[in-house]
Amino acid sequence: MLAYILRRLIHLIPVLIGVSIIVFVLMRVVPGDPVSVFTRDQPLPPEVIEEIRVSLGLDQPLPVQYARYVAQLIRGDLGTSISFNQPVSSLVFDRLPATIELAIASMVFSLLFAIPTGILAAVFRGSLLDRLAIVISVLGVSVPTFWLAILLIIGVSVHLGWFPEFGRIDIGTAVPHVTGLYTVDSLLARDFAAFKSALSHLVLPAVSMAVSLQAFTLRLLRSSTIEALLSDYVVNARARGLPEHLVVLRHAVRNALLPTITVIGLQIGGLVSGVVIVETIFSWPGLGSLIVHGISSRDFVLVQGVVVIFAVVYVVLNLITDLVYAWVDPRIRLQ
């Protein structure tokens, strides 16, 4: 197992190199000079602009620029943001907790609905509950995340006033920084007013992402559970006189969870695209809104740094998914 983990970590190196090359090339191919974009609100003489370009190394050939960037990555330096004039690493780690909190909340909402609904839909196949679960999963796949987010803002927030529409916490509410997760930190500080504020701001963006996530999980778990319920080992378990709830939970669901775990792991990695859209719509101060700012301001250093962090998170989550897969089914041996 340890050798497998080490091999996967070694495989992370070419993945990061490939990601860095693709992002590096794309940010240079896109029209527009980052220095010109940065100085558009404060016109500067051409010689000053050229000095800025030289200080940023933009006058160097692209291979030289990329070699310098790789050397920085090896040292653990993500560079300095052009638009913020701050180290990219500090910007990333300042906003990373907000993205983690949103991602965890969306996955929790998704799994709390998809897992019991998928199991019950399989057990009561053909019932009204099963048909309703199918309709919900189809809607989850069909409805665009950005459209649902806007709809929730207009309907639930503006008209009904149940939840705030923008931001991460009420203005003027201070939360002691421990983990960076406002819901967790407010509970640790026993500040229940801050916890209520943080949770209310978290609901709408998390639900916007959870609706599409639950659709895939629900459909896969339903089909996998139905297949498991029709298998020989489940028939034998029933023939031995085991209670139905033990047959379903211990024999059918345990085996049906294996492909579902793989999909959940991929979904967690795929949260990147949803985070970018949802954070922008809800003004959520996370990595998604940060990368949008970097793209709009042509801050290629910032974009490269955030994308590399996303790539690392994606690969590590896939590794964790494989390990959980092996833990759930001891028959699987990672060689």
Beta strands, then each sheet from edge to edge (+ up, - down):
end
